[in-house]
């Protein structure tokens, strides 16, 4: 085992804060019994003590809400997923991971709102990795890197052989993310992008690969494909595209290398 990813250290911070609040609250409630003070001050102390204890209870409730349903063990060839709610576990080899979803909450929040999810197939539930998982960023990066290493060469070979590689999108990334947060880990993508050595096929039209000269991946503007004059050929939000990093890696390879497959008759077969 390379690493384990359970409830993050914020768990101990919440417990320590709750314990401190309970101690302070109890002291405020007991203080009127140990000293002679005015009635008005007694009421104030009792109210402060009750409020402090209530705040401690709120922190405990927050801890329970933040506790992840899924925890992970990272191995060299895959990841073991523990479903604490249903008391189940399963091992997922990296090579079996099909789709990866990533939501980047922005550097301003220090990764607090970053979300990663992965699944082995369209009919399989999502395994979610939230920031309340210890070292969630490392786990997410390893999963993405392994997909690039495992599926990247296979996808490139498929493109060279005249085949297409499909990528799925999600409808309304914010709404879909909210479903993940609520634990609704089943979902069907609403659109499929088909990438071949010569063409990117979308529901909005086809983009010849030979026309693409630049790929931009901007946090605000998303993924943008531009021609030689800087005209926009295609755009999509990073958060809306499943396995976006693999999509970017394949297109960048094709743009920079201008693979000779364009001149191979096998590469002009219609997409399926």
Secondary structure, 3 states (H helix, E strand, C coil): CCEEECECCHHHHHHHHHHHHHHHHHHHHHHHHHCCCCHHHHHHHHHHHHHHHHHHHHHHHHHHHHCCCEEEEECCCEEEEEECCCCEEEEEEHHHCCEEEEECCCHHHCCCCCEEEEECCCCCCCEEECCCECCHHHHHHHHHHHHHHHHHHHHHHHHHCCCCEEEEECCCHHHHHHHHHCCCCCCCCCEEEEECCCEEEECCEEEEHHHCCEEEEECCCEEEEECCCCCEEEEECHHHECCHHHHHHHHHHHHHHCCHHHHCHHHHCCCC
